[in-house]
Every structure is written in structure tokens, then in C-alpha cells.
Amino acid sequence: MPSGAPRKLLRWAKNLFFTSPPDSVWERVAVIVWNYYVLEELSSISSFEEAHELYTLSRPKSPERLEVFKKLLQYADSKEKAQFVVNFVPKNTDESRMANEKLAEF
């Protein structure tokens, strides 16, 4: 994932989200910007490492995060990478189930 404006805006939106009062205009602005730039960056991912980084930058429990996670699984092309994903994601979630299915392929 190339560094630059989109990544800076992702971090800005993430920080704004966590520092804004709940249900405020600022929180809503942060969510919109955050989700938009996650989807923008999703199209430029070309490696497992880039997908992992974007997953960590994406908003928890968002549809965008699930899309990034699916891309991460596409790049998990070895047992070691699949095991890393299994260990990385929260247990008892859709991501955990999908990661375990990917690991079972190896």
C-alpha cells in the first residue's frame, strides 16, 4: 500500500472517530471518511502484508473491514500465513470461522 494522502486520511479519520463524542457529527464524518479510504486502498493491495496493514487500519465490525479480510485471505497462500490470520483475528467471529476454513485448505 503506497504511503501518501489516503493513508494519512485513514489515520486521521481513525483518530477522529476515537476522540469524538459518541453520535456526534464529527464521529459520523470520521466513519464516512474512514470507510471511503479503506475501500480506496483496498483496490491497490498487492500483497499479504499490505492486506494485513489495511485490515488493522479498517473500522472494527464494518462491512469494509470484512471486504479487506476477504482480500487478506486471498493472499494467505501458505499454511504459515493462514495460521497467522487464525491467531490474529478475534475468536468466535465470522473472520475466525473463515480463517479456520482457509487454514483447513492446507
C-alpha positions in Angstrom: 0.0 0.0 0.0 1.7 3.2 -1.1 2.1 5.9 1.5 0.6 9.2 1.0 -2.6 11.2 1.3 -5.1 8.2 1.5 -3.2 6.6 4.3 -2.9 9.9 6.2 -6.6 10.5 5.9 -7.3 6.9 7.1 -5.3 7.5 10.2 -6.8 11.0 10.6 -10.4 9.5 10.4 -9.5 6.7 12.8 -8.2 9.2 15.3 -11.1 11.5 14.9 -13.5 8.6 15.4 -11.9 7.5 18.7 -11.7 11.1 20.0 -15.1 12.3 19.0 -18.2 12.2 21.3 -20.5 9.3 20.5 -23.2 10.1 17.9 -21.6 13.4 17.1 -21.3 15.0 13.7 -17.6 14.5 13.9 -18.0 10.8 14.6 -20.2 10.5 11.5 -17.7 12.4 9.4 -14.9 10.1 10.6 -16.9 7.0 9.7 -17.6 8.2 6.2 -14.0 9.2 5.5 -12.7 6.1 7.2 -14.9 3.7 5.2 -14.3 5.6 1.9 -10.5 5.4 2.2 -10.4 1.8 3.3 -12.3 0.9 0.1 -10.0 3.2 -2.0 -6.9 1.4 -0.6 -8.5 -2.0 -1.0 -8.2 -1.8 -4.8 -4.4 -1.1 -4.5 -3.5 -4.1 -2.3 -0.9 -6.4 -3.9 0.4 -8.5 -1.0 -0.4 -10.3 2.2 1.5 -7.6 4.2 -0.5 -4.8 2.6 -3.8 -6.5 3.2 -2.8 -7.1 6.9 -1.9 -3.5 7.4 -5.2 -2.3 5.8 -7.1 -4.7 8.0 -5.5 -3.2 11.1 -6.5 0.3 9.8 -10.1 -0.6 9.0 -13.0 0.1 11.3 -14.0 -2.8 13.5 -17.2 -4.6 12.7 -17.7 -2.7 9.4 -18.6 -4.2 6.1 -15.5 -2.6 4.7 -13.3 -4.5 7.2 -14.9 -7.8 6.1 -14.0 -6.9 2.5 -10.4 -6.3 3.5 -10.4 -9.5 5.4 -11.5 -11.5 2.4 -8.6 -9.9 0.4 -6.2 -10.8 3.2 -7.4 -14.4 3.0 -6.8 -14.4 -0.8 -3.1 -13.6 -0.1 -2.8 -16.2 2.6 -1.2 -18.6 0.2 0.7 -20.8 2.7 -0.1 -22.6 5.9 2.1 -20.2 7.9 0.2 -17.2 6.6 -3.2 -18.9 7.2 -2.1 -19.8 10.8 -1.0 -16.2 11.3 -4.5 -15.0 10.3 -6.2 -17.6 12.6 -4.1 -16.4 15.5 -4.6 -12.7 14.7 -8.4 -12.4 14.4 -10.7 -12.3 17.4 -12.1 -15.8 18.2 -15.8 -16.7 17.7 -16.3 -14.3 14.8 -17.1 -14.6 11.1 -13.5 -13.8 10.4 -12.3 -16.5 12.8 -14.5 -19.1 11.0 -13.3 -18.0 7.6 -9.7 -18.0 8.7 -10.0 -21.6 10.1 -11.6 -22.7 6.8 -8.6 -21.2 4.9 -6.2 -23.0 7.2 -8.0 -26.3 6.7 -7.2 -25.9 2.9 -3.6 -26.6 3.8 
